[in-house]
Amino acid sequence: MTRSLLLPGLLAGLLLGCDARAPTAFEPTARSRIVFDAGSLHAEALHPRAPCLSTLDEIDLFVTMESGREVILSRALDPDASTETFDVTVEIGAVNFLVEIFSNNGATLYRGETLAEITADGFSVSISVTAVAPILEVCPEMLTLSRENRYSGTMEMFNKGIGSLAWTVSNDDLCNNEACLFFEPDAGAVSTGDSDFMTVFAGDLPATPTTFLARIETETGFVELPVRVE
């Protein structure tokens, strides 16, 4: 899956990397604010059961200049933000821009790269990022089990990436406050662009309203789904 990103320069982010070599007075530079279209990654907003949970966690921008100088900018992805921005200063000349988006277990989910000739301030670059792994998205972001729904609810697991996404409920023996949750099925596999449904239901009912945290794991990230029984 490919997302097209217009980067009029990418995130007011935290500088994680170090300059391999600082620019000298003889190296003219250009500045710009690069804006990343995060909305293209949070397409779950279009889902009828949105908001949803995602494994997306961090975006990194790697900037490499002709001199060999490298700057790495990193920022946590805000699921509620439509854009993320980086303020960058680069040397005039050919500059390589690499974008990588990581999951909450450190797996690379999206990647995109472009080489641009920078001549002045306010430059813009266009990068298309492509999914490079299976990507889990779970809808809705929370379940409430009550008398009204007969203490049963469904959740949907999407694969927004590429390849087969194997998922499992890692804590499928959730019991608390004299109540237990059960999952049917508690594991599965989803192909690219497809989804699985899972039913969650309560066994014995709690003496007082109780919230469980169901953890759904994949090789490329996890989500923790709050399930409230009342």
C-alpha positions as CSV (number, residue, x, y, z in Angstrom):
1,M,0.0,0.0,0.0
2,T,1.4,3.4,-1.0
3,R,0.7,6.8,0.7
4,S,1.7,10.0,-1.2
5,L,3.2,12.6,1.1
6,L,3.8,16.3,0.2
7,L,6.6,17.5,2.3
8,P,6.9,21.3,1.9
9,G,10.0,20.9,3.6
10,L,8.5,17.0,7.5
11,L,8.1,17.4,11.9
12,A,8.9,20.1,14.7
13,G,10.4,17.0,16.1
14,L,12.9,15.8,18.6
15,L,16.5,15.7,17.2
16,L,17.6,12.2,17.9
17,G,20.4,11.8,15.5
18,C,23.6,13.7,15.4
19,D,25.3,15.7,12.6
20,A,28.1,13.6,11.1
21,R,29.7,17.0,10.4
22,A,28.5,20.5,11.2
23,P,28.2,22.9,8.2
24,T,30.9,25.4,7.8
25,A,30.7,29.1,6.9
26,F,31.5,28.1,3.3
27,E,28.4,25.8,3.0
28,P,25.2,27.8,2.2
29,T,22.1,26.3,3.7
30,A,18.3,26.4,3.2
31,R,15.5,26.1,5.7
32,S,12.0,24.8,5.4
33,R,9.2,23.3,7.4
34,I,8.3,19.8,6.2
35,V,4.7,18.9,6.7
36,F,3.7,15.2,6.8
37,D,0.2,14.2,5.8
38,A,-0.5,11.9,8.7
39,G,-4.2,11.8,7.8
40,S,-3.4,9.4,5.0
41,L,-2.1,6.9,7.6
42,H,-5.2,7.3,9.9
43,A,-7.7,6.3,7.3
44,E,-9.7,4.5,10.0
45,A,-11.5,7.8,10.5
46,L,-13.6,6.7,7.5
47,H,-14.6,3.4,9.2
48,P,-18.2,3.4,10.5
49,R,-16.9,2.0,13.9
50,A,-14.1,4.6,14.2
51,P,-12.2,5.7,16.2
52,C,-9.9,2.6,16.0
53,L,-6.7,1.4,17.5
54,S,-3.4,1.2,15.5
55,T,0.1,-0.1,16.0
56,L,1.6,3.0,14.4
57,D,3.9,4.7,16.9
58,E,6.8,6.8,15.5
59,I,7.9,8.6,12.4
60,D,11.6,9.2,11.6
61,L,13.1,11.5,8.9
62,F,16.7,10.8,7.8
63,V,18.3,13.7,5.9
64,T,21.6,13.1,4.2
65,M,23.6,15.8,2.4
66,E,26.2,15.7,-0.3
67,S,28.9,16.5,2.2
68,G,28.0,13.3,4.1
69,R,26.4,15.2,6.9
70,E,23.3,13.4,8.3
71,V,20.4,14.7,10.5
72,I,17.8,12.3,12.0
73,L,14.5,13.7,13.3
74,S,12.0,11.6,15.2
75,R,8.6,12.1,16.5
76,A,5.8,10.0,18.1
77,L,2.7,9.9,15.8
78,D,-0.3,11.6,17.3
79,P,-3.4,9.5,16.3
80,D,-5.6,12.6,16.5
81,A,-3.3,14.8,14.3
82,S,-3.9,15.2,10.5
83,T,-0.3,16.5,10.0
84,E,3.1,16.2,11.6
85,T,5.9,18.8,11.0
86,F,9.7,18.9,11.0
87,D,11.7,22.1,10.8
88,V,14.9,21.3,8.9
89,T,18.0,23.1,7.7
90,V,20.0,21.5,4.9
91,E,23.0,22.3,2.8
92,I,22.4,23.6,-0.7
93,G,22.8,20.8,-3.2
94,A,21.5,17.3,-3.6
95,V,19.8,16.0,-0.4
96,N,18.4,12.6,0.3
97,F,15.2,12.4,2.3
98,L,14.2,9.0,3.9
99,V,11.0,8.5,5.8
100,E,10.4,5.4,8.0
101,I,7.3,4.8,10.2
102,F,7.6,2.3,13.0
103,S,5.2,0.3,15.1
104,N,5.0,0.1,18.9
105,N,7.3,-2.9,18.9
106,G,9.9,-1.3,16.7
107,A,9.0,-2.9,13.4
108,T,9.2,-0.8,10.2
109,L,5.7,-0.5,8.7
110,Y,6.1,2.2,6.0
111,R,9.1,3.5,4.1
112,G,9.7,6.1,1.4
113,E,12.8,7.9,-0.1
114,T,13.6,10.6,-2.5
115,L,16.6,12.6,-3.7
116,A,16.0,16.4,-4.2
117,E,18.1,19.3,-5.5
118,I,17.8,22.0,-2.8
119,T,18.5,25.6,-4.0
120,A,16.7,28.0,-1.6
121,D,14.7,28.4,1.6
122,G,11.1,27.2,1.6
123,F,11.9,24.1,-0.6
124,S,9.4,21.3,-1.0
125,V,9.9,17.6,-1.6
126,S,7.4,14.9,-2.5
127,I,7.8,11.4,-1.0
128,S,5.5,8.4,-1.4
129,V,5.7,5.9,1.5
130,T,4.9,2.3,0.9
131,A,3.8,-0.4,3.4
132,V,6.6,-2.9,3.9
133,A,5.0,-5.2,6.5
134,P,1.6,-6.4,7.7
135,I,-0.1,-3.6,9.7
136,L,-2.8,-4.2,12.4
137,E,-5.7,-1.9,13.0
138,V,-8.6,-2.8,15.4
139,C,-12.1,-1.2,15.4
140,P,-13.6,0.0,17.6
141,E,-11.1,1.4,20.1
142,M,-13.2,0.2,23.0
143,L,-16.0,-2.3,23.8
144,T,-18.7,-2.0,26.4
145,L,-20.5,-5.2,27.4
146,S,-23.8,-4.8,29.2
147,R,-27.3,-6.2,29.5
148,E,-28.3,-4.2,26.5
149,N,-26.0,-6.2,24.2
150,R,-26.3,-9.4,26.2
151,Y,-22.7,-9.0,27.4
152,S,-21.3,-9.7,23.9
153,G,-19.6,-7.5,21.3
154,T,-17.6,-7.8,18.1
155,M,-14.3,-6.2,17.0
156,E,-12.7,-6.1,13.6
157,M,-9.0,-6.7,12.8
158,F,-7.8,-5.1,9.6
159,N,-4.5,-5.7,7.7
160,K,-3.6,-2.3,6.2
161,G,-0.2,-3.5,5.1
162,I,1.2,-6.2,2.9
163,G,1.5,-9.9,3.4
164,S,-0.4,-12.1,5.9
165,L,-1.1,-10.7,9.3
166,A,-1.1,-13.4,12.0
167,W,-2.8,-12.1,15.2
168,T,-3.5,-13.6,18.6
169,V,-5.1,-12.5,21.9
170,S,-2.1,-13.0,24.2
171,N,-4.1,-12.7,27.5
172,D,-7.2,-14.7,26.6
173,D,-7.8,-15.8,30.2
174,L,-8.8,-12.4,31.5
175,C,-10.5,-12.7,34.8
176,N,-11.0,-9.9,37.4
177,N,-13.5,-9.0,40.1
178,E,-15.2,-12.4,39.8
179,A,-15.8,-11.9,36.0
180,C,-14.0,-13.4,33.0
181,L,-13.8,-12.4,29.3
182,F,-13.8,-14.9,26.5
183,F,-12.7,-14.5,22.8
184,E,-14.0,-16.4,19.8
185,P,-11.8,-16.9,17.9
186,D,-8.7,-15.9,19.9
187,A,-6.3,-16.1,16.9
188,G,-6.3,-15.8,13.2
189,A,-4.6,-14.5,10.0
190,V,-5.7,-11.6,7.7
191,S,-4.5,-11.1,4.1
192,T,-3.7,-7.7,2.7
193,G,-6.6,-5.3,2.7
194,D,-8.9,-7.9,4.4
195,S,-10.3,-8.2,7.9
196,D,-11.3,-10.7,10.6
197,F,-14.1,-10.4,13.2
198,M,-13.8,-11.6,16.8
199,T,-16.6,-11.9,19.4
200,V,-15.9,-10.9,22.9
201,F,-18.2,-12.0,25.7
202,A,-18.4,-12.0,29.4
203,G,-18.8,-15.1,31.6
204,D,-19.6,-14.5,35.2
205,L,-20.6,-10.9,35.7
206,P,-18.6,-8.6,38.0
207,A,-20.0,-7.3,41.3
208,T,-19.1,-3.8,40.1
209,P,-18.3,-2.4,36.6
210,T,-14.9,-3.6,35.6
211,T,-12.6,-2.7,32.7
212,F,-10.3,-5.3,31.1
213,L,-7.4,-4.7,28.8
214,A,-7.2,-7.3,26.0
215,R,-3.8,-7.4,24.2
216,I,-3.8,-8.4,20.6
217,E,-0.4,-9.1,19.3
218,T,1.3,-9.5,15.9
219,E,4.9,-9.8,14.8
220,T,4.8,-6.1,13.7
221,G,3.0,-4.5,16.7
222,F,0.2,-4.8,19.2
223,V,-2.9,-3.0,20.5
224,E,-4.5,-3.1,23.9
225,L,-8.3,-3.0,23.7
226,P,-10.2,-1.7,26.7
227,V,-13.3,-3.9,27.4
228,R,-15.7,-2.6,30.0
229,V,-18.2,-5.0,31.6
230,E,-21.1,-3.3,33.5
